[in-house]
């Protein structure tokens, strides 16, 4: 199961994030001696290994956490309209939207080919569940205000058309889940939703007939609903409600 974030579709195929720290590439080579950067790291020793050993001595589980617990921030944040909107001012009533250029489309296709499609083709017996996450209407309002909304809508349609060529990729589009994206109680900020939305996404994937499942048969219909919703939404009314 993999989230395909709209904000990274039109990115260089080799783009990396450095805001979360250094990539530990040394852990994946065949040199055991440079692993000391991890094994003797004070943060690792003090914040992770010591608590694990302490839990172990008290009869608890020593180490591995499930993905329901790992990096889960849900309980420690504030949700709702005030948290999401913050200091935003009302969006303008009309903003000229940029089109997806041919160069950007080519960049996106290279990105998809290297980081999504090639993996599915390398493992044809594995079923890949890829979904477009339900960003809030405020997130899309920000894209509208900066003039990139239409470009992003087109980019999502391009991604869907390319992924449909792989039989082992199941696509789900939660961008149009109005029940979720218009309820700001589901969000800590414009793009991050609560853990109950993760559960909702998985439950939809488990259904045989989820209307969020995008297939060759309904891709055009999904694209039309995507454009109708996002390109005509009254963003100028979000902040003033």
Order of alpha helices (4+ residues) and beta strands (2+ residues): beta-alpha-alpha-alpha-alpha-alpha-beta-alpha-alpha-beta-alpha-alpha-beta-alpha
